[in-house]
Structure formats: structure tokens, C-alpha cells
Amino acid sequence: MLIWEWRRKWRQYIRNRRPPSRLSYQQLTKRYTRVSFALFIVGWHVIGFVIWRKVEKLKKDNPQEKVLLSEIPQKGFMELSDEGKEDIDFEDIDR
């Protein structure tokens, strides 16, 4: 119980060091909602761009074939975004 008491005192010390917030809970909630919505929109566009790049890559391989999204290999987001990057071999540049 002594540790919990120290924890409580430490949190009160930290909380009392900063001035009280001038915003009400309603204003904070509106701000958090706007920020969350903006981050959602950014994430939505990034995921759409990654899928679009993958579809365009599949179309480039065989332009006559229709590409279905279900045919795209199911990989993680990071693997899809890293596929377009090519490794640069700095040793072969000088030759």
C-alpha cells in the first residue's frame, strides 16, 4: 500500500505543477473529435494510395487482364508500402 500512496502523491504533485486547463470538457471533446477525424481521413487516403499503387503494378504486368482487389496478395500494410522501394547498391554506382 505504501507504493500506491507514493504513486498518488507523485501524480498529485505532477498534476498541481501545471496551471488548470482553460478549456471545458465540451471544448476538449470537440477538439479531440476533430483531430481524430483528421487522422482518420489521412489514414484512409494513405491506405487507398497503397492499394491503388498495388493495382497499378498488377495492371502494368498484364494490361489486358482485369485486376480484382481480391486477387491482390493479402499482406500487411508495411509490406505493401515497402514493395515500391528499390534497394540502392552504392558499390556498383562507381563502376
PATIDO-334115 format. One line per field, with one value per residue (C-alpha): residue in one letter; x, y, z. Coordinates in nm, 4 decimals. Example, Ala and Ser with C-alpha at 12.3 -4.5 7.8 and 13.67 -1.06 7.14 Angstrom:
% residues 2
baba = (A:S)
x = (1.2300:1.3670)
y = (-0.4500:-0.1060)
z = (0.7800:0.7140)
***
This chain:
% residues 95
baba = (M:L:I:W:E:W:R:R:K:W:R:Q:Y:I:R:N:R:R:P:P:S:R:L:S:Y:Q:Q:L:T:K:R:Y:T:R:V:S:F:A:L:F:I:V:G:W:H:V:I:G:F:V:I:W:R:K:V:E:K:L:K:K:D:N:P:Q:E:K:V:L:L:S:E:I:P:Q:K:G:F:M:E:L:S:D:E:G:K:E:D:I:D:F:E:D:I:D:R)
x = (0.0000:0.2925:0.3770:0.0211:0.0409:0.3687:0.2173:-0.0842:0.1358:0.3583:0.0584:-0.0861:0.2495:0.2696:-0.0948:-0.0596:0.2566:0.0773:-0.1904:-0.5519:-0.6898:-0.8869:-1.0948:-1.4107:-1.4668:-1.7038:-1.4364:-1.1756:-1.4134:-1.4770:-1.1034:-1.0309:-1.3118:-1.1721:-0.8196:-0.9437:-1.1460:-0.8492:-0.6225:-0.8885:-0.9085:-0.5293:-0.5109:-0.7959:-0.6154:-0.2818:-0.4381:-0.6213:-0.2975:-0.1161:-0.3957:-0.4038:-0.0273:-0.0617:-0.3430:-0.1453:0.1545:-0.0605:-0.2100:0.1383:0.2367:-0.0596:-0.2541:-0.5246:-0.6264:-0.8797:-0.7408:-0.9659:-0.8820:-0.9446:-0.6529:-0.4073:-0.1966:-0.3019:-0.0062:0.0394:0.0342:0.4081:0.4914:0.2686:0.4225:0.7792:0.7359:0.7794:1.1099:1.4162:1.7417:2.0286:2.3630:2.6202:2.9145:2.8016:2.7421:3.1116:3.1598)
y = (0.0000:0.2294:0.2207:0.3214:0.6111:0.7283:0.6928:0.9018:1.1728:1.1787:1.2160:1.4943:1.6716:1.6481:1.7497:2.0547:2.1820:2.2887:2.5560:2.4443:2.3963:2.6894:2.4621:2.2904:1.9195:2.0014:2.2056:1.9347:1.6709:1.8763:1.9240:1.5518:1.4674:1.6992:1.5652:1.2046:1.2745:1.4401:1.1454:0.9041:1.0896:1.0902:0.7173:0.6427:0.8219:0.6546:0.3074:0.3945:0.5128:0.1918:-0.0222:0.1937:0.1517:-0.2241:-0.2398:-0.0237:-0.2529:-0.5569:-0.3770:-0.2926:-0.6616:-0.7617:-0.4623:-0.6710:-0.8547:-0.7062:-0.6789:-0.7652:-0.6430:-0.9923:-1.1185:-0.8894:-1.0936:-1.0350:-0.8725:-0.6258:-0.2525:-0.2110:-0.4889:-0.3266:0.0150:-0.1221:-0.3095:0.0013:0.0920:-0.0419:-0.1046:0.1124:-0.0593:0.2138:-0.0104:-0.0530:0.3193:0.3975:0.1314)
z = (0.0000:0.0538:-0.3171:-0.4103:-0.1691:-0.3221:-0.6672:-0.5654:-0.4146:-0.7226:-0.9568:-0.7428:-0.7493:-1.1289:-1.1716:-0.9462:-1.1167:-1.4344:-1.4459:-1.4733:-1.8217:-1.9596:-2.1811:-2.0705:-2.1234:-2.4093:-2.5873:-2.5296:-2.6657:-2.9795:-3.0286:-2.9833:-3.2257:-3.4925:-3.4534:-3.4638:-3.7777:-3.9487:-3.8652:-3.9920:-4.3259:-4.3629:-4.2870:-4.5274:-4.8104:-4.7343:-4.7407:-5.0638:-5.2220:-5.1254:-5.2733:-5.5876:-5.6353:-5.5965:-5.8551:-6.0982:-6.0580:-6.1349:-6.4380:-6.5655:-6.5555:-6.7754:-6.9121:-7.0856:-6.7714:-6.5331:-6.1834:-5.8933:-5.5473:-5.4114:-5.6222:-5.4500:-5.2108:-4.8547:-4.6909:-4.4129:-4.4721:-4.4265:-4.6753:-4.9394:-4.8881:-4.8955:-5.2253:-5.4385:-5.2802:-5.4542:-5.2742:-5.3908:-5.4213:-5.3631:-5.4548:-5.8176:-5.8771:-5.9275:-6.1939)
***
